[in-house]
Amino acid sequence: MKFCHGLIGAPPKEWNRLARACEAAGFDSVAVSDHVLFPATLESKYPYTPDGTPLFSPDEDWPDAWVAIASMAAVTTTLRFITNVFVLPSRNPFLAAKSIGTAAYLSEGRIGLGVGAGWMREEFELLEQPFSKRGKRMEEMIQVMKALWTGEMVEHHGEFYDFAPVQMRPCPPAQIPIYVGGHSDIAFRRAATIGDGWLGVHYSPEELLNYCTVLQQAREDAGTADKPFEIIASPMAAPKTDLLEELAAAGVTSILTSSWISGGMTAPEVSRAEEMIAAYGERFIN
């Protein structure tokens, strides 16, 4: 089983230091989240709380994911980086492909792209991207970006994007794995058909095992069950050996966690965060 450490709650100026600590502790990867801005007036409802209120406030720091990842990649050697999740359809596909592809190129392929369709209409409107049909548009964006990442002269003629031959370089050393977030039926379908894996948030072990079964059926229905597939998720239980064995048998490949959140803290001082990362690694990874 692999382990991925989320950096939420830690000050971004310390992420390089914490990335090195994660690498030393045996974590396979770290995860960063994404939002461009937060409007003063928010009418959109956050889909993961009962009352629709976001779990974060406007004054929290949200650094650009790909700038932060490139910075952390420069001070590590084996650590991988994923987004949890990148709101892909709120972006122009060419600019997104350029930023993500460059980060993958500079990190020598240590990138995984976790994507979500997004929920904040206001953010889409400010970024001048349509909120309607964002899921279908995201599917086509992935096709476009995968073509661009080959580094060859490519063209595309689809429902949302239509362009004559173009070429984008530098290109990643290999295709970037794409993990689809969300636990709706359509999210599972997307993960099974266009993704290289699924990325989940906090679930009880029972819920997570059930979602693994749903994903397996979706992959069989899509004819992709024989292809490599990653499941990166956060079970709300200590990752003890018997649980890890049960999750691995169901298809889970990585545990997404936070050493300080699992320890009951939100934003520890950086030296304390390093200690918690090391302690988690000693207890559950090494």
N, C-alpha and C positions, 0 to 999 in steps of 0.2 A: 504494500500500500504506500502511495505517495502522500505527501502533506504539503498543503499550500497555505501560506499565512497572509491573511488580510491586513492591510495597513490602515484601515479606517480607525480614526481616533488619534493617530499619531501625527505630530506636526510634520508637514511635508519637508521642511528643511532638514529633518532628521532621517528621512527615508533612506538615503544612501547608507548611513550608519546602520540602520535597522536591517537593510537588505544584506549587508555583510554578516550581521548577526544571524539572520535566517539561514544563509548559506553555510555558516560554520556549524549551526545546530542540526543540519541535516534536512532542512526543508527543500523540497524540489522546486518550489516556486513561491512567488508572492503575488497578491491580487490588489489591483487599484480600481477605484470606482470612477464614475464619470458624470459630470454635469458641467455645462458651460456657464450658466448663470441661474439666479433665483429671483423671480419677479417679486416686487413689493406686494402686489395683489395677485394671489394665486387662487383660481377657481377650479383648476384640475384637482381631482381626488387621487391621492396616493393609494395604489391598489393593495398594499400589504398591511394596512392597519384598519381596524373596524370602522373608525370614523373618517378615514381618508386623509388624516393629517400625516405629513411626512415625518420620518424618524430623525430628521436632521433640520437644522435651523439655517437661515440665510447667511449668518456670519461664520459658518464653517468654511474651511479652505477646501477648494476643489481644483488642484493643479491640473494642467493639461496632462492627460494620461500618457501620451506618447513622448512628451518632453521629459516627464518624470521617469518613465521606463528607460529611455536612452541614457539618462543620468545614472540610474542604478546599474544598468548593464555595464557602464564604463568602469565601475568599481567592484564588479563581481566577475566570476569566470564560468560558473556552471549553473547558477540560479536562472530559472525561467520566470517569465512575467506574463500574467493574464489580466484581462479587464473583466470586472464583475459589477456591472456590464457596461459596455460601450454603447451609447444610444446611436446606433449607426444611421437610421433613417433621418435623423436630425441634421445630417451632414451632406455636403456635396460629395458624390462618390469618388471623384478624381482627387480632391484634397484629402479625403479620408484614406484612399489607397496610397497616396504619396507619403503621408505621415506614418501610417502603419508599416508600409513596405520599407521605408527608410530605417525605422526602428528595428525591424527584423534584419535588415542588411547590416547595420552597425553592431547589433548584438550577436551576429553570426547565427541567426535563426532561433534565438531563445524567446520567442514570442508566441502567445496563444491569444486569439481574439474571441473574447466572450461578448456576444451581442444580445441586445434586447430591442423590442419595437418602441419602447418609451411610453410614457404616460402623461408628460407635462406639455399640454397643448401650447402654452405660452412660450416655452422654450423653442419649439418648432417654429412658431410664427416669427419670433425675433431672429432666428437663424434663416428665415426665408425658405423653409422647407415645408411642404404640405403635410398636415397631420393625418388627413384622411388617406386610407389605403397604405399606411406606412408599413404594415406587415408585408404586403405583397411587394411593395417597393424595396424593402430590405432584402427580400429574396433575390430580386433582380440585381440589386447593388452587389450582392455577394458574387453573382456570376460575372459582373463587370470587373470587380476587383481581382478575382482569381485570374481573369484573362490578362489584366494589366500587370499582375505580378509575375507573369512568365517572362517579361522583359522583351517580348517579341512585338512586332507590329500587329495590332489587333483592331477589330471593329465590332460593333454591337448594334443590333436592331431589335429593340424590344418595346414593351408597352410604355415604359417610363423613360427609357434612355435610348438614344439613337445617335450613333456617331460613326463617321468614316474612320479608316485606319489611323491609329495613333500608337505611340510607343512611350513607355514610362520606365525610366531607369534612375538610380540603381534598382535592381530587383532583388527580392529575398533569395537566400541560397536554396530554399525549398518552399513549397506551398505552405502558407500559414494555417495551422489548424483553427477551425472555427467552432466555438461552443455556443449553442443557443440556450438562452436563459428563459425562465418562466415555467409554470406548471399547468398551463391550459392545454386543452387537447391540440390546439393549433401549434403551440410551442413544441409539444412532443413530436408532432408531425414534421415540423421544420427541422428539428434536431435529427430526426431519422432520415430525412430526405436530402437536406442541403448541408447538414452539419457533420463535424467530425467528433461531436460529443454533445453532452448536455451539462449545463451548469445550474445547480440548484442552491437555494438559500437555506434557512433553518427549518428543518423538519424533524419530527420524532423519528426514531429508527423504524417504526412501523410504517409511517408515511413514506419514508424514503424507500423502503423495500417494496412498497406497493408501486411507487413511481418507477422503480427499476423494472417491474413486471410490465407496466404500461409501455415503457420505452422499448422493451424487447418485442412486444407485440407490434408496436408502430414500425420498428425496423423490419420485422418479418413482412408486414403488410407492404412496406416500401421496397422490399427486395434488397435491403442493405444489411441484413443480419450477419452476413459473412464478412463484412468489412470492419477494420479496426474502429473502435468507438470508446471514447472516454466519458466517464461520469464523475463530475467534480461536485461535491455537495457537502453540506454542513449538518451532520446528525446532532441533535441536541442531547448528547450523552457522551460521557468520557470514552475516548477511543481505546478501550481495552481489547485484549487479544481476541476474545470470543466474538465481540461485536465486529471487529475488523474482518475476521474470517467470514462472518455471515454476510457482511456488505460486499466483500470481494467476490464471494460466490455469486452474488446477485448482479455483479457487473461494475460496482463502484471502483474507480481507479485512484481517486485522490480525495482526501479529507480536507475541506476548506475550513479553516479555523482562525482564531485569534487568541494568542496566549493570554492577553490581558482581559479580553471580554470573557473568555472562559474562566478567568480567575476573578471575575466580578468587578473589573475596573473598566473605565471608559477611555481615559487618556493619561497614562502614567508618564512620569518623567523619563527621559530617554534612557538613562542608565538603568532604571528599574525595568523598563521595557526590555532592554537587552538581557537582563537577568531572567525575566519571565520567558523569553524566547529560548534561552539556553536550558532552563529548567524543563520546559515543555519537550524540547528535543531529547533530553536525557531520559525523561519519563516514558515518552510514547514512541519516539522515532529510533533512537540508537540502542 
